[in-house]
Amino acid sequence: MALSGKKVVITGATSGIGRELAIQLSRKDCILGLTGRRNHLLEELAEELPAKTYIRQMDVSRPEQAQQQMEELVEAMGGLDIIVLNAGVSTLSREFEWESERQLIDTNVTGFCALLNTAFHHFSKQQSGHIVGISSIASLVPNPGSMGYNASKAFISNYLQGLRMRIKKNGLPIYVTDILPGYIHTPMTENNKGMFWVSTVEKATHQIVAAIEKRKFKAYITRRWFWVALLVRNIPHRFWYWIT
Ligand SMILES: NC(=O)c1ccc[n+]([C@@H]2O[C@H](COP(=O)([O-])OP(=O)(O)OC[C@H]3O[C@@H](n4cnc5c(N)ncnc54)[C@H](OP(=O)(O)O)[C@@H]3O)[C@@H](O)[C@H]2O)c1
């Protein structure tokens, strides 16, 4: 599907993957709606981009407010064809404090669902649309160091699969794409240790754009993570428990 002229909202466009997606989609003549909490970064980015860009400061961890802001953004853009639900945080569960667990769930789970819901009802009414969720390879395995993060990504992938089945059951012409990145160089991972097969954000985003164009069900980013997914899916929990 050609992306030129499509109206695309990206959540979490102030840095990393979301920012690079904005750059690459703008070069493809998409009309963009960019969101994030750091408004000055949205303003700077919008000035740099070649195509028409709308911005809206938004904290997805305040779901009802974010839904309202999303509706206003879509109205300003004159419609919506694709939403990329990218905003996310990762916290290490070292101290296992409730405040950071809650913030992670509010952002990665509640915020994700709230904006997906708004987009879904918009797409149902207009009888077209494409929902793209940024999950992670982390969705496939439990991790004692980042339980909340891995579980939030498992939630996202599972939710998107259920949604795709629901859409089919109801005969709706809406596409759903689940993106599972491995390690990518972004501010989120800059202090991570022990990473491997780390991709540049440009290369990873190029593959994400290709997956959106092809309206893929699921895409591993970069592609080689498919083989890791194949392997870890079949490893029983007892093994992970044993190596901990
Ligand atoms: N980098 C990787 O290796 C990797 C791997 C797998 C999956 N991912 C996923 O890819 C997505 C993007 O991550 P990234 O690596 O690009 O990280 P990043 O550079 O830290 O970007 C995260 C983005 O999410 C936004 N965000 C965070 N909390 C928000 C909130 N409450 N409300 C609105 N926006 C919020 C941030 O904007 P503000 O701070 O301005 O609000 C920022 O634009 C995340 O969902 C992440 O889990 C990344």
The ligand as an ORCA input file, in Angstrom:
! r2SCAN-3c Opt
* xyz 0 1
  N      14.762      0.545     21.759
  C      14.555     -0.743     21.786
  O      15.500     -1.553     21.772
  C      13.141     -1.266     21.823
  C      12.959     -2.650     21.708
  C      11.677     -3.163     21.728
  C      10.591     -2.330     21.833
  N      10.785     -0.971     21.960
  C       9.585     -0.139     22.104
  O       9.608      0.906     21.151
  C       8.864      2.012     21.639
  C       9.697      3.267     21.484
  O      10.838      3.151     22.312
  P      12.230      3.868     22.019
  O      13.270      2.832     22.077
  O      12.116      4.714     20.832
  O      12.363      4.707     23.363
  P      12.451      6.279     23.655
  O      13.447      6.940     22.776
  O      12.597      6.379     25.127
  O      11.007      6.812     23.213
  C       9.858      6.608     23.983
  C       8.795      7.562     23.500
  O       7.605      7.304     24.253
  C       7.125      8.547     24.744
  N       6.438      8.379     26.033
  C       6.889      7.756     27.146
  N       5.984      7.874     28.130
  C       4.955      8.605     27.629
  C       3.731      9.079     28.162
  N       3.367      8.842     29.442
  N       2.920      9.797     27.373
  C       3.262     10.056     26.086
  N       4.397      9.633     25.518
  C       5.236      8.929     26.293
  C       8.351      9.435     24.903
  O       7.967     10.793     24.789
  P       7.955     11.851     26.017
  O       8.991     11.412     26.985
  O       8.253     13.162     25.366
  O       6.569     11.776     26.533
  C       9.181      9.021     23.711
  O       8.831      9.782     22.583
  C       8.509      1.686     23.092
  O       7.187      1.222     23.164
  C       9.476      0.585     23.439
  O       8.996     -0.258     24.457
  C      12.031     -0.431     21.954
*
